[in-house]
Amino acid sequence: MTWSHRKLAGLVAVAATLAVSAGSVATPAAAEPDTAVLEIWTRQPPDSPSAAVMQRLADAFTEQSGIPTETVAIFEDFETKLQQRASQGDLPDIVINDTAQLGTLVDQGLVRPINRDDIEGADTIAERAWGAAQGLDGETYAVPFSAQAFAFFIRSDWREAVGLPVPESWDDLVALGTAFTEQDPDGNGEDDTAGFLIPGSTVRGYTSWYWSTFLYGAGGDYFEDHGDGTFTTAIASPEAVTAAQWFQDLFCTHNIVNPGAVGNDTNTTHQVFEAGQAGIYLTGPYMLARFEESIGADKLEIVAPPPGPGGDAGALAEGENLYLMAGSDNEEGQELFAEFAASPAGQEIGMNGDDPGPIVRLPINTGVTMSDVRENPNWAVFDEVYNSAGVYSPVVGDWTPFRQMSADTLNALAADCSLEPQAEMESLARQFDEELDRQGIRA
């Protein structure tokens, strides 16, 4: 079955589920936009600063439009709970979720396509952001909401203590990580620091997510996109193997990664960084306010990923889309909320100034000037990385299995130093080929 046929089947299945869920009761008439409650799901920890910002955004929309909303913040098992609601024929109206989830949501028929021309203000949304809302079939399935790219948080006080410069190459990163591990940069007389913090868990494909920046920096990619909806596996290219070897060497040759990294997710890794157990952490701009508060702005510096062996810089770019879920009885309300959230007013609320919990990391609306909303100059580093070196995850029919397979392989390379990166990446490439065949998109 081809990807397009599976997509159609998914849409039909959702429609059938919605119909069956009505049972023998009368189907209610579609509610008017000014009375129907819009249910909005976000991937945020409940009671977190980001969940509070989301609530403010929803409240501002209600005040402007008169349409009531209900926000639901879920962090653990987000996809599982969304699938449960789909099986009940009762999807939320709006889901704000990662751009990388687009292919999966489309493949399962959980989102509806939109016409960009129907979205007020669509021409003020950056074209690059629109690209991350486009499916394999060329249709648009979401409205962009937030963008981001990744950079290094480095303990500047430690770097000054060991007397090394800001890293400008991968070799410089290794040298700095080695010094942080061996030279007691915190000065407490204990052998209790490491160079790199890595969220190496395979949960949600974290290992692959982290490693992507080095893959792109080495000049590699997951696939070769032929531009006709078909792909060739590129995960065993010399560039990809170079990135995998470098990653394994951090654990096995240099021994400069924090203990427990192979089992740590991002939440745990955040805490390890705040505890002063390592000094180099590649993560997103959403951690800026928190780390400056918990560690100290004077002890941190934000550094763009330096060029890899090929001489070019590369970094994972991603963000969040506003997905308009299939089966909603309030499509007009869905579009009105998406328009507001992507507007300058909605973006500025979501950015939350320089305070913790921004749900808009980098604005996707070209009418927003970041310096008018944020004073912290470190945001400009992330903005520059996004615009000059950012690479979005591949738009394939369903990206999730590829991310998980690559995470499993990279996690194994980090955990077992006897494994050879070349052989493991070749094995991964065969798995990729099988999955491309299963999705009907292999060239």
C-alpha positions in Angstrom: 0.0 0.0 0.0 1.4 3.4 -0.9 1.8 6.2 1.5 -1.1 8.2 -0.2 -3.4 5.1 0.0 -2.5 4.7 3.7 -3.2 8.3 4.4 -6.6 8.1 2.7 -7.3 4.9 4.7 -6.4 6.7 7.9 -8.7 9.5 7.2 -11.5 7.1 6.4 -10.8 5.2 9.6 -11.0 8.3 11.7 -14.2 9.3 10.1 -15.6 5.9 10.7 -14.5 5.9 14.3 -16.2 9.3 14.8 -19.4 8.0 13.2 -19.4 4.8 15.3 -18.7 6.7 18.5 -22.0 8.6 18.0 -23.8 5.2 18.4 -27.6 5.4 18.4 -27.8 9.0 19.7 -28.7 11.8 17.5 -25.7 13.6 16.0 -25.6 17.1 17.3 -25.6 20.0 14.9 -22.2 21.7 14.4 -21.7 24.3 17.1 -21.4 27.9 16.2 -17.8 29.2 16.5 -18.7 31.7 19.3 -20.2 29.0 21.5 -18.1 25.8 20.8 -15.3 25.2 23.3 -12.0 24.6 21.5 -9.9 21.9 23.2 -6.2 22.6 22.8 -3.5 20.1 23.6 0.1 21.0 24.2 3.2 18.9 25.0 4.0 20.7 28.3 4.4 19.5 31.9 1.2 20.5 33.7 1.6 23.4 36.1 4.9 24.4 34.4 5.7 28.0 33.3 5.2 27.0 29.7 1.7 25.6 30.5 0.9 28.9 32.1 2.0 30.8 29.0 -0.2 28.6 26.9 -3.1 29.4 29.1 -2.4 33.1 28.7 -2.4 32.7 25.0 -5.7 30.9 25.0 -7.3 33.5 27.3 -6.2 36.3 25.0 -7.7 34.5 22.1 -11.0 34.1 24.0 -11.0 37.7 25.0 -10.5 38.8 21.3 -12.8 36.3 19.6 -15.4 35.3 22.2 -14.6 31.6 21.6 -14.1 29.6 24.8 -11.1 27.3 25.1 -9.9 24.5 27.2 -6.1 23.9 27.4 -4.7 20.5 28.2 -1.0 20.2 29.1 0.4 16.7 28.7 4.0 15.7 28.9 4.2 12.0 29.7 2.9 9.6 27.0 1.5 12.4 24.9 1.3 10.3 21.7 -0.3 7.4 23.5 -3.0 9.6 25.0 -3.7 11.2 21.6 -4.1 7.7 20.1 -6.5 6.8 22.8 -8.6 9.9 22.0 -8.5 9.0 18.3 -9.8 5.5 19.0 -12.7 7.0 20.9 -13.5 9.3 18.0 -13.0 12.3 20.1 -9.8 14.1 19.1 -9.0 17.6 20.5 -9.6 20.5 18.1 -6.0 21.8 18.1 -2.8 20.0 18.9 0.4 22.0 19.3 3.2 19.5 18.7 6.6 19.0 17.1 7.1 19.7 13.4 8.7 16.2 13.2 5.4 14.7 14.1 3.7 16.0 10.9 4.3 12.9 8.8 3.1 10.5 11.5 -0.1 12.6 12.1 -0.8 12.8 8.4 -0.1 9.1 7.8 -2.6 8.2 10.6 -5.2 10.5 9.2 -5.5 12.5 12.4 -5.1 16.0 10.9 -6.9 17.8 8.1 -5.3 19.6 5.2 -5.6 23.4 5.1 -5.6 26.0 2.4 -2.9 28.6 3.1 -5.0 31.2 1.3 -7.7 30.7 3.9 -5.4 31.6 6.8 -5.4 35.3 7.5 -1.8 36.6 7.7 -0.4 33.6 6.0 1.9 35.8 3.9 3.6 37.1 7.1 4.6 33.6 8.2 8.2 32.7 7.1 8.3 30.5 4.1 10.8 28.3 5.8 8.4 27.6 8.6 5.6 26.8 6.1 7.9 24.2 4.7 7.8 22.3 8.0 4.0 22.2 7.7 3.9 20.6 4.3 3.4 16.9 3.9 5.0 14.5 1.5 2.1 15.0 -1.0 2.7 18.7 -1.2 -0.5 19.5 0.9 -0.3 21.8 3.9 -1.4 20.1 7.1 -0.6 22.7 9.9 -0.1 26.3 10.6 3.5 27.1 11.9 3.7 28.3 15.5 7.3 28.3 16.7 10.8 27.6 15.4 14.1 26.8 17.1 17.6 25.5 16.5 20.2 24.1 18.9 23.4 25.5 20.4 25.8 24.7 23.1 25.4 25.9 26.6 28.9 26.1 28.0 30.0 26.8 31.5 32.0 30.0 30.8 33.5 30.0 34.4 34.8 26.5 33.9 36.2 27.4 30.4 38.1 30.4 31.9 39.3 28.2 34.8 41.0 25.8 32.4 42.2 28.6 30.1 40.8 27.4 26.8 39.1 29.5 24.1 35.6 29.3 22.8 35.5 26.2 20.7 35.6 26.8 16.9 35.8 23.1 15.7 34.9 19.6 16.8 38.5 19.1 18.0 38.1 22.2 20.1 35.0 20.8 21.7 36.8 17.5 22.5 39.7 19.5 24.0 37.4 21.6 26.2 35.4 18.5 27.2 38.6 16.7 28.2 39.8 19.7 30.3 36.4 19.8 32.0 36.7 16.1 32.9 40.3 16.1 34.0 41.2 19.6 35.4 38.7 20.1 38.2 37.1 23.2 36.6 34.8 23.8 39.6 37.8 23.9 41.9 36.3 21.6 44.6 39.2 19.2 44.7 37.0 16.3 43.6 37.0 14.2 40.4 33.3 14.8 39.9 32.9 16.7 36.6 32.5 15.7 32.9 32.8 17.4 29.6 29.6 16.6 27.7 26.0 16.2 28.8 24.1 13.9 26.4 20.5 12.8 26.7 21.3 9.3 25.3 18.0 7.6 26.1 16.2 5.9 23.3 12.8 7.1 24.6 11.1 9.2 21.8 14.4 8.8 19.9 16.3 11.2 22.0 19.7 9.8 21.0 19.0 10.5 17.3 17.5 13.9 18.1 20.7 14.9 19.9 23.1 13.4 17.3 21.3 15.0 14.3 23.3 18.2 14.8 26.6 16.3 14.3 25.2 14.4 11.4 24.4 17.7 9.6 27.6 19.3 10.7 29.5 16.4 9.1 27.7 17.1 5.8 25.5 14.0 6.1 21.8 13.4 6.2 19.3 10.6 6.9 18.1 10.4 3.3 18.6 11.7 -0.2 15.3 13.3 -1.2 14.6 12.8 -4.9 11.9 15.5 -5.0 9.2 13.2 -6.3 8.1 11.7 -3.0 10.7 9.0 -3.0 13.9 8.7 -1.0 17.3 6.8 -0.9 18.8 5.9 2.4 21.9 8.0 3.2 22.5 7.0 6.8 25.6 4.8 6.0 27.3 7.5 3.9 30.9 8.4 4.8 29.7 11.6 6.4 27.1 9.8 8.6 29.7 7.2 9.7 32.1 10.0 10.6 29.5 11.6 12.8 28.7 8.2 14.4 32.3 7.5 15.0 32.9 10.9 16.6 29.8 10.4 18.8 31.0 7.0 20.0 34.5 8.3 20.7 33.1 10.9 23.2 32.0 7.9 25.3 34.6 5.3 24.5 37.9 6.9 23.5 37.8 10.3 25.2 35.6 9.2 28.2 34.2 12.8 28.6 30.5 12.2 28.8 28.5 12.4 32.1 27.9 9.0 33.8 24.4 7.6 33.1 24.0 9.5 29.8 22.9 6.4 27.8 19.8 6.1 30.0 19.0 9.8 30.6 16.2 11.7 28.9 16.2 15.5 28.5 14.5 16.3 31.8 17.2 14.3 33.8 19.9 15.8 31.7 18.7 19.4 32.5 19.0 18.6 36.2 22.5 17.1 35.8 23.6 20.3 34.1 22.1 22.4 36.9 23.9 20.2 39.5 27.2 21.1 38.0 28.2 17.6 36.9 29.2 18.6 33.3 29.9 21.7 31.3 28.9 21.3 27.7 25.3 20.8 26.8 23.7 21.0 23.3 20.1 21.9 23.8 17.4 24.4 22.8 16.6 28.1 23.5 13.7 27.1 25.7 16.2 26.3 28.5 17.9 29.8 28.4 15.9 31.5 31.2 15.8 28.5 33.4 19.6 27.9 33.2 20.5 31.5 33.6 18.4 31.6 36.8 19.5 28.3 38.3 23.2 28.4 37.3 23.8 32.1 36.7 23.9 34.2 33.5 27.5 35.2 34.3 28.5 31.5 34.3 27.1 30.6 30.9 27.8 31.3 27.3 25.8 30.2 24.2 28.0 29.0 21.4 26.8 28.0 17.9 27.7 24.5 16.8 31.1 24.8 15.1 31.8 23.4 11.6 32.3 19.7 11.3 35.0 17.9 9.3 33.5 19.1 6.0 33.9 22.7 7.0 30.2 23.5 7.2 28.1 24.2 10.2 24.9 22.3 10.7 22.3 22.1 13.4 19.0 20.4 13.9 16.1 22.9 13.4 12.6 22.1 14.5 9.7 23.8 16.2 6.0 23.4 16.8 3.1 23.4 14.4 -0.6 24.1 15.1 -2.3 21.0 13.9 -6.0 21.3 13.0 -7.3 17.9 14.0 -9.7 15.8 11.9 -13.3 15.5 12.9 -13.7 18.8 14.6 -17.2 20.3 14.5 -15.6 23.8 14.7 -13.3 24.2 11.8 -13.8 27.9 11.7 -12.8 28.2 15.3 -9.7 26.0 14.6 -8.6 28.4 11.9 -9.3 31.5 14.0 -7.2 30.2 16.8 -4.4 29.3 14.4 -4.5 32.8 12.9 -4.3 34.4 16.3 -1.5 32.2 17.6 0.6 32.9 14.5 -0.1 36.6 14.5 2.3 39.1 16.0 0.1 39.5 19.1 -0.1 35.7 19.6 3.6 35.2 19.0 4.6 37.9 21.5 2.5 36.3 24.2 4.0 32.9 23.4 7.6 34.3 23.4 7.1 35.4 27.1 9.9 38.0 26.9 13.0 36.8 28.7 11.1 34.9 31.3 11.0 31.1 31.7 8.5 29.0 29.8 8.4 30.4 26.3 6.2 28.4 24.0 7.3 30.4 21.0 11.1 30.1 20.9 11.9 31.9 17.7 8.9 33.7 16.1 7.7 32.4 12.8 5.9 35.7 12.0 8.1 38.1 10.0 6.3 41.0 11.6 7.9 40.3 15.0 11.2 41.8 15.8 12.9 39.7 18.5 14.7 42.6 20.1 11.4 44.4 20.7 10.3 41.5 22.9 13.5 40.1 24.4 16.5 42.0 25.8 18.8 38.9 26.3 21.3 38.9 23.4 21.8 35.1 23.7 18.5 34.6 21.8 20.2 36.1 18.7 22.7 33.1 18.7 19.9 30.7 18.3 18.2 32.8 15.7 21.5 33.0 13.7 22.0 29.2 13.9 18.4 28.6 12.7 18.7 30.9 9.8 22.3 30.0 8.7 22.7 26.3 9.6 19.3 24.9 10.7 18.1 21.6 9.0 14.6 20.2 9.7 14.0 16.5 10.2 13.1 14.7 7.0 9.6 14.9 5.7 8.8 11.3 5.0 5.5 9.5 5.3 6.2 8.5 8.9 9.5 9.8 10.5 9.0 8.2 13.9 10.3 4.6 13.1 13.4 6.1 11.4 14.2 8.3 14.4 13.6 5.3 16.8 15.8 2.9 14.7 18.6 5.4 14.5 18.3 6.2 18.3 18.6 2.5 19.1 21.7 2.2 16.9 23.4 5.3 18.3 22.6 4.3 21.9 24.1 0.9 21.3 27.3 2.5 19.9 27.6 4.6 23.1 26.9 1.8 25.5 29.0 -0.9 23.8 32.5 0.3 22.7 33.2 -3.0 20.9 30.7 -2.1 18.2 32.0 -0.8 14.9 30.2 2.4 13.6 30.7 1.4 10.0 29.0 -2.0 10.4 26.3 -0.6 12.7 25.4 2.2 10.3 25.3 -0.2 7.4 22.9 -2.4 9.3 20.8 0.7 10.1 20.7 1.5 6.4 19.2 -1.9 5.7 16.5 -1.2 8.3 15.9 2.2 6.7 15.5 0.5 3.3 13.0 -1.9 4.7 11.0 0.9 6.2 11.1 3.0 3.1 9.7 -0.1 1.2 7.0 -0.6 3.8 5.9 3.1 3.4 6.1 2.8 -0.4 8.5 5.7 -0.8 11.8 4.1 -1.6 13.3 5.3 -4.9 
